[in-house]
Structures are given as C-alpha cells and as structure tokens.
Amino acid sequence: MKIKILILAILMFAMTSPVQAEYQQQPPVVYLVDIILYRPFALVATLAGTAVFVGISPLTALAAISPPHDAFEKTANLLIVQPAKYAFDRPLGVYFSDDDGEYRRH
C-alpha cells in the first residue's frame, strides 16, 4: 500500500511542469467552454443590461442633475459596456481584466 502511494506521488510530481514566466497554451477545453458558455452569457448580459438601462434612464436622469453629472456614463459602463467588452473584445481563454479594465493575454 505504501509503495503504491509512493509511486503515485512520484508520478504526480514527474507530470507537473515547473512554473514559467511566459504564457503557456491552455487546453482546448478552456476555449470550448469560453465559446459555448461564457460568450453567449455575456451577450445575454449585454442585452439585458441594455434593457435595464433603458428602463432606469429616467431615474438616471434625476441622478445626473447633481454634479459631477456622470450618472449616465457610469450606468452605461456598468450595464452595457463591460458585458459587451467581455463578450466581444476579450481574447479567447482570458477571463479577468487587468487593473486598467483591459483584457490581455499574459
């Protein structure tokens, strides 16, 4: 029993690759899940966000009366632009944006 665990542990360590600083190719399943699952959901989120934005635009107009007058820009960015960038502007296999909000492959 101990020999089996030892052999299994050796095989596990032998199959792992060392961490590298450069970008490594991801398995094809990651791209498939991105195309089939995440992008259609992001498209639906963009369409739903557009509908919500149109619905709450009178309230946003009231909020834009007081300075700094950027309620429409912030609301549109949150409900429409960010989901659209996630759906259409993001490279395949990249799921998180950088600190500046851009999606880049590292």
Backbone as CSV, one residue per row, in Angstrom:
resi,resn,N_x,N_y,N_z,CA_x,CA_y,CA_z,C_x,C_y,C_z
1,MET,0.827,-1.196,0.000,0.000,0.000,0.000,0.864,1.249,0.000
2,LYS,1.922,1.258,0.828,2.805,2.420,0.895,3.566,2.596,-0.410
3,ILE,3.904,1.496,-1.054,4.638,1.571,-2.311,3.748,2.187,-3.394
4,LYS,2.467,1.822,-3.399,1.540,2.391,-4.377,1.402,3.901,-4.185
5,ILE,1.307,4.340,-2.949,1.195,5.779,-2.669,2.478,6.490,-3.085
6,LEU,3.626,5.874,-2.812,4.908,6.461,-3.184,5.035,6.565,-4.705
7,ILE,4.662,5.527,-5.411,4.723,5.549,-6.883,3.766,6.600,-7.436
8,LEU,2.572,6.679,-6.877,1.606,7.677,-7.314,2.121,9.095,-7.073
9,ALA,2.737,9.322,-5.923,3.284,10.643,-5.613,4.427,11.002,-6.563
10,ILE,5.285,10.041,-6.873,6.394,10.281,-7.800,5.866,10.601,-9.186
11,LEU,4.855,9.860,-9.636,4.260,10.125,-10.950,3.604,11.508,-11.004
12,MET,2.941,11.891,-9.911,2.295,13.200,-9.886,3.330,14.315,-9.994
13,PHE,4.420,14.207,-9.255,5.457,15.229,-9.309,6.194,15.212,-10.644
14,ALA,6.314,14.049,-11.261,7.004,13.957,-12.546,6.177,14.574,-13.668
15,MET,4.865,14.528,-13.556,3.992,15.055,-14.604,3.789,16.565,-14.519
16,THR,4.061,17.146,-13.392,3.874,18.589,-13.268,5.034,19.313,-13.920
17,SER,4.728,20.435,-14.525,5.783,21.228,-15.157,6.141,22.394,-14.245
18,PRO,7.364,22.842,-14.308,7.759,23.974,-13.473,7.041,25.250,-13.919
19,VAL,6.852,26.160,-12.994,6.186,27.415,-13.291,7.105,28.251,-14.169
20,GLN,6.515,28.791,-15.247,7.291,29.616,-16.158,6.686,31.001,-16.202
21,ALA,7.497,31.992,-16.494,7.026,33.372,-16.526,6.310,33.689,-17.824
22,GLU,6.493,32.913,-18.842,5.864,33.202,-20.124,4.500,32.520,-20.225
23,TYR,3.720,32.942,-21.205,2.373,32.407,-21.401,2.446,30.980,-21.909
24,GLN,1.615,30.125,-21.337,1.540,28.748,-21.789,0.188,28.528,-22.457
25,GLN,0.178,27.709,-23.465,-1.045,27.390,-24.187,-1.998,26.640,-23.265
26,GLN,-3.255,27.052,-23.257,-4.250,26.392,-22.417,-4.843,25.211,-23.165
27,PRO,-5.433,24.268,-22.430,-6.048,23.122,-23.105,-7.249,23.563,-23.952
28,PRO,-7.576,22.838,-25.000,-8.678,23.223,-25.882,-10.030,23.300,-25.177
29,VAL,-10.188,22.585,-24.079,-11.462,22.606,-23.356,-11.751,24.009,-22.827
30,VAL,-10.716,24.736,-22.445,-10.898,26.096,-21.931,-11.489,26.983,-23.008
31,TYR,-10.992,26.859,-24.236,-11.513,27.662,-25.333,-12.938,27.251,-25.693
32,LEU,-13.200,25.966,-25.645,-14.541,25.476,-25.959,-15.563,25.981,-24.948
33,VAL,-15.236,25.930,-23.679,-16.138,26.439,-22.641,-16.337,27.945,-22.807
34,ASP,-15.283,28.640,-23.188,-15.385,30.079,-23.402,-16.346,30.393,-24.540
35,ILE,-16.229,29.674,-25.652,-17.071,29.939,-26.817,-18.511,29.508,-26.583
36,ILE,-18.707,28.344,-25.975,-20.056,27.797,-25.838,-20.802,28.358,-24.636
37,LEU,-20.104,28.668,-23.554,-20.788,29.053,-22.321,-20.647,30.542,-21.989
38,TYR,-19.422,31.033,-21.869,-19.210,32.381,-21.344,-19.613,33.483,-22.318
39,ARG,-19.283,33.345,-23.573,-19.611,34.416,-24.528,-21.113,34.567,-24.756
40,PRO,-21.877,33.478,-24.902,-23.331,33.678,-25.012,-23.943,34.298,-23.754
41,PHE,-23.460,33.913,-22.569,-23.964,34.537,-21.343,-23.613,36.017,-21.291
42,ALA,-22.431,36.373,-21.767,-22.049,37.788,-21.798,-22.913,38.557,-22.797
43,LEU,-23.264,37.928,-23.911,-24.166,38.574,-24.868,-25.540,38.786,-24.263
44,VAL,-26.058,37.787,-23.565,-27.354,37.924,-22.888,-27.276,39.009,-21.808
45,ALA,-26.158,39.067,-21.091,-25.990,40.109,-20.069,-25.942,41.490,-20.707
46,THR,-25.335,41.605,-21.884,-25.302,42.886,-22.586,-26.707,43.310,-23.002
47,LEU,-27.473,42.381,-23.552,-28.837,42.704,-23.971,-29.731,43.027,-22.771
48,ALA,-29.609,42.254,-21.704,-30.399,42.526,-20.506,-29.977,43.849,-19.869
49,GLY,-28.693,44.141,-19.863,-28.215,45.407,-19.328,-28.709,46.590,-20.133
50,THR,-28.791,46.422,-21.444,-29.338,47.479,-22.293,-30.805,47.725,-21.958
51,ALA,-31.564,46.654,-21.778,-32.975,46.807,-21.425,-33.142,47.474,-20.062
52,VAL,-32.336,47.076,-19.113,-32.400,47.683,-17.782,-31.990,49.149,-17.851
53,PHE,-30.972,49.462,-18.644,-30.520,50.846,-18.789,-31.628,51.722,-19.367
54,VAL,-32.316,51.211,-20.371,-33.430,51.975,-20.952,-34.538,52.142,-19.915
55,GLY,-34.791,51.117,-19.136,-35.850,51.192,-18.130,-35.555,52.150,-17.000
56,ILE,-34.302,52.240,-16.590,-33.982,53.106,-15.458,-33.407,54.459,-15.883
57,SER,-33.448,54.752,-17.177,-32.879,56.017,-17.634,-33.582,57.243,-17.039
58,PRO,-34.895,57.217,-16.764,-35.476,58.383,-16.080,-34.882,58.593,-14.678
59,LEU,-34.640,57.517,-13.968,-34.020,57.650,-12.643,-32.559,58.090,-12.763
60,THR,-31.895,57.618,-13.790,-30.517,58.031,-14.024,-30.466,59.519,-14.366
61,ALA,-31.473,59.995,-15.098,-31.522,61.422,-15.425,-31.671,62.258,-14.159
62,LEU,-32.451,61.778,-13.218,-32.577,62.503,-11.948,-31.260,62.486,-11.174
63,ALA,-30.568,61.374,-11.248,-29.293,61.281,-10.539,-28.213,62.130,-11.206
64,ALA,-28.370,62.420,-12.498,-27.371,63.192,-13.227,-27.538,64.691,-13.025
65,ILE,-28.583,65.118,-12.314,-28.798,66.548,-12.102,-27.693,67.139,-11.242
66,SER,-27.333,66.455,-10.193,-26.294,66.981,-9.295,-24.906,66.666,-9.843
67,PRO,-23.921,67.517,-9.543,-22.552,67.267,-10.029,-22.032,65.942,-9.487
68,PRO,-21.241,65.227,-10.172,-20.425,65.529,-11.342,-21.096,65.207,-12.674
69,HIS,-22.353,64.981,-12.737,-23.137,64.791,-13.968,-22.651,63.605,-14.807
70,ASP,-22.224,62.534,-14.180,-21.736,61.378,-14.933,-22.537,60.108,-14.644
71,ALA,-23.771,60.264,-14.215,-24.584,59.095,-13.869,-24.873,58.236,-15.096
72,PHE,-25.160,58.868,-16.254,-25.421,58.090,-17.464,-24.175,57.312,-17.889
73,GLU,-23.027,57.944,-17.818,-21.789,57.287,-18.225,-21.467,56.102,-17.320
74,LYS,-21.593,56.276,-16.025,-21.304,55.176,-15.090,-22.300,54.037,-15.245
75,THR,-23.582,54.378,-15.396,-24.609,53.346,-15.533,-24.441,52.578,-16.841
76,ALA,-24.187,53.291,-17.931,-23.982,52.624,-19.218,-22.730,51.753,-19.193
77,ASN,-21.686,52.232,-18.540,-20.457,51.442,-18.443,-20.700,50.138,-17.680
78,LEU,-21.436,50.228,-16.604,-21.691,49.045,-15.779,-22.635,48.051,-16.460
79,LEU,-23.699,48.555,-17.070,-24.739,47.667,-17.596,-24.531,47.249,-19.048
80,ILE,-23.825,48.046,-19.845,-23.718,47.749,-21.273,-22.274,47.522,-21.706
81,VAL,-21.386,48.459,-21.396,-20.028,48.420,-21.947,-19.211,47.261,-21.394
82,GLN,-19.226,47.063,-20.095,-18.414,45.977,-19.524,-18.848,44.590,-20.003
83,PRO,-20.163,44.261,-20.007,-20.533,42.950,-20.568,-20.225,42.822,-22.060
84,ALA,-20.350,43.931,-22.810,-20.039,43.877,-24.242,-18.546,43.663,-24.466
85,LYS,-17.703,44.313,-23.674,-16.262,44.093,-23.790,-15.910,42.653,-23.422
86,TYR,-16.606,42.101,-22.431,-16.354,40.716,-22.033,-16.757,39.767,-23.156
87,ALA,-17.823,40.091,-23.868,-18.312,39.202,-24.921,-17.529,39.348,-26.220
88,PHE,-17.168,40.575,-26.602,-16.652,40.796,-27.945,-15.190,41.229,-28.016
89,ASP,-14.647,41.839,-26.986,-13.313,42.414,-27.054,-12.255,41.551,-26.365
90,ARG,-12.666,40.553,-25.655,-11.766,39.741,-24.840,-11.176,38.608,-25.671
91,PRO,-9.839,38.359,-25.554,-9.247,37.205,-26.249,-9.767,35.886,-25.669
92,LEU,-9.753,34.858,-26.476,-10.204,33.544,-26.018,-9.346,33.051,-24.871
93,GLY,-9.977,32.545,-23.841,-9.260,31.969,-22.707,-8.830,32.967,-21.659
94,VAL,-9.111,34.248,-21.843,-8.774,35.270,-20.860,-10.068,35.654,-20.160
95,TYR,-10.132,35.449,-18.843,-11.389,35.641,-18.129,-11.403,36.864,-17.220
96,PHE,-10.255,37.415,-16.897,-10.197,38.532,-15.965,-9.467,39.699,-16.609
97,SER,-9.928,40.896,-16.301,-9.295,42.089,-16.859,-8.126,42.521,-15.979
98,ASP,-7.261,43.341,-16.570,-6.151,43.929,-15.821,-6.692,45.037,-14.929
99,ASP,-5.786,45.696,-14.224,-6.193,46.783,-13.336,-6.814,47.950,-14.087
100,ASP,-6.434,48.128,-15.354,-6.990,49.234,-16.129,-8.268,48.851,-16.871
101,GLY,-8.766,47.627,-16.676,-10.026,47.203,-17.264,-9.895,46.578,-18.631
102,GLU,-8.686,46.391,-19.131,-8.471,45.787,-20.434,-8.180,44.291,-20.286
103,TYR,-8.637,43.505,-21.276,-8.389,42.069,-21.271,-7.165,41.806,-22.126
104,ARG,-6.121,41.234,-21.508,-4.879,40.944,-22.226,-4.415,39.535,-21.885
105,ARG,-3.767,38.941,-22.862,-3.147,37.633,-22.656,-1.733,37.873,-22.145
106,HIS,-1.380,37.257,-21.043,-0.047,37.478,-20.451,0.876,36.358,-20.779
